[in-house]
Amino acid sequence: MSADVCVYPTDLTDEQWKLIEPLLPKPKCKRRPREVPLREIINAILYLLRTGCAWRLLPHDFPKWQTVYTYFRRWRKAGVWEKVHDTLREKTRRKAGRKSKPSAAIVDSQSVKTTEKGGGAGATMRGRR
């Protein structure tokens, strides 16, 4: 991909890629280079997240959906997504002149959903058959 040319609105810019690239796992085998550029894997995942499309409906100009899914799954299990999120959050907070880690969290009753219904819905249905 050339300098800051994005095919899709969800594609990473060069500046964004420079922030994320060092946070991604290095290749396990140094003798054999990766066949698919990691930036394209990330672009495909960002496209999927933004559009909500199914893995198999990934446009053909991205790497094969199976390849993208494999990276996504491995990185989820290895905690890579959490590391990227936390690092970017800390950088954003520092840039805004705040402490890198939040000191408090606020939860209001409007945004917290409960499962209380006033009784067991499943229990009442069984007795009516």
Beta strands, then each sheet from edge to edge (+ up, - down):
end
